[in-house]
Amino acid sequence: MDTNFLLTGKPRVGKSTAIIQLINRIGIEHFGGIYTEEVRNETNRIGFNCVTLRGESKRIASVDSQSSVRIGRYGVDIEAFENIALTAIRQSLNTKKITVIDEIGFLQMLSVPFQKMIQDIVSNSQHILLGTICVDSHPVINKIKELPGIKLYAMDVENRELTIEALASDLFRLL
């Protein structure tokens, strides 16, 4: 039985919004984990924060960063990401039924401990994973998508509501 549910699709189709809707529908008390939040100024995206479902937040990438580790125009603070993300995910695995990981993307793949944690979660069918995963090709991300126990939902604007309903049904069935 699949216990690892990952949404994939092009940017801005509503994957993160779908995760938030599912959390609200099922009940926040069942969920722990992280999500990635855009940081914007008046006109542009200027970075990303990693936010825990407990409300903690850290800047993990910024156009102003001096970091030599870059994803496009963003300097990445891998240590900040690992400090907040790995801790929040571990806490969720110990105390919650469903762990949210939004997102499994290029930035997150810069962390080898994060990659290992994803593989460990997927191989442990005792826990439910709900996340988003990059649609673009990446060697490690492609392998994650093919792991046994992953149910991948390809979401687009046309099937968004049906996808949310199917995911809600799968999650309620497991709770």
JOQUIKA-V404235 format. One record per run of one state. SS is the DSSP state (H for helix, E for strand, - for the rest). FROM is the first residue (numbers start at 1). TO is the last residue. If there is no record, write none. Layout:
BEGIN
{{SS:FROM:TO} {SS:FROM:TO}}
END
This chain:
BEGIN
{{-:1:3} {E:4:8} {-:9:14} {H:15:26} {-:27:27} {H:28:30} {E:31:40} {-:41:44} {E:45:52} {-:53:56} {E:57:62} {-:63:69} {E:70:71} {-:72:73} {E:74:76} {-:77:77} {H:78:95} {-:96:97} {E:98:104} {-:105:107} {H:108:110} {-:111:111} {H:112:123} {-:124:127} {E:128:133} {-:134:138} {H:139:145} {-:146:149} {E:150:154} {-:155:159} {H:160:174} {-:175:175}}
END
